[in-house]
Amino acid sequence: MSTLAQSNCEPCSKHAQPLNEHEAQALLKSLSQWQIVEHDGIMKLSRCFNFRDFANALAFTQRVGDIAEQAGHHPVLVTEWGKTTVTWWSHAIKGLHINDFILAARTDEVAE
């Protein structure tokens, strides 16, 4: 289990400041195959996971949904035949928070 995945999510209020690009890039180094994308001026953390068929992609999507529910923090999940794209960001602050990186690390673990 990665150190980031073992970290506890911090409470994130709508008054919290999103990570700046330098902070986000530093945390991104702890994750493999994730990328920071910008959509509508909001930095988001995204990764596409590939599977051999739809059933495996769907099962992975459910596992990510389970960790999201446990954390009370929910990504965008796009499930297709043979792949699932996961995108994390903190809606309340319209950007990235440490919690997004923690949950991305946990997402990697449920993909294994």
N, C-alpha and C positions, 0 to 999 in steps of 0.2 A: 504494500500500500504506500502510495507516495505521501510525503509530508504534507503537501498541499491538500490532498484528499482527506487527511486526518484532522485538518484544521476545523475549528468551529466557525460556522457562519456568524457574522456580527449583525446585530440589529441595524437595519437600514431605514432611516426615516426619509421622508421626501425632502428634508432639509440637508441631508448628507451631500457632500460634493462628489461628483463622479471622478474616477481616476483620470488624470491627464494622460496624454499619449505616452510620455516617458515612463510613467508608473505602470501603465498597461503593458507596454512593450517589455519591461523588466519582468513582470509576472508571466508573460507569454512564454518566456524562455523555459519555464517550468513545465510547459505542456508540449506534447508532440503532436504535430499535424493540425493544430488549431490555428486559426487566423483571425485577425481583427479586421472586420469589415465595417464600412460606414454606410448607413442607410437612413435617409432623411435627416442627415446631420447628426446621427446618433451612432457612437461606436458600439459594436456588438462583437461577441465572440462566437465563432461558427466553425463547425467541422462536419464533414460528410463521412459516414461510416458505411462500408460496403459489406454485403452479406450474399450468401449463395442463392437466396430466394426471398420471396415476400414474407413467408412465415417467420424466418429468422429476423428479418428487419422489424416485423411487427412485435415480436417477443422482446427485442432490444428496446423498442419504443416504450413498451410497458414498463420495463425495468427503469428507464430514465424517468418515466412518469412517477414511478414509486419513489425515487430519490427526491424528485421535485416536490411531491406531496409531503414527504417527511420534513423537508426544509422550508416548506411554505413559500417556495420561489419557483416560478414556472417558465420554462423555455418555450420557444417555438419548435415544434417537432413536425417535420415533413417526412412521411413514410411513403416510399415508392417500392416497386419491385426491385429487390436487391440492394436497397440503400435507405438510410435515414439521415437526414440533415438535422443537426441540433444547433440552435442559436440561443445563447444566453445573453441577457443584459438586464439591468435593473430598471424596470418601467418607471418607478416612482421618481428616479433621479435622471431619467433619460440618458443613461450612459452605463459605463462599466463600474462595478464595485468589486471588492475582494471576493465577495460571495459568488460572483459569476465564475471566477477562476477556480474556487474551491469546488463548485458543482461541476465544472468542466472536468476537473481531475477525477471526481467521482464517476462522471459519465464514462471516462476512459476505463475505469475499473470494471464497470458493469458490461463493457463491450468485450472484455477478455473471456 
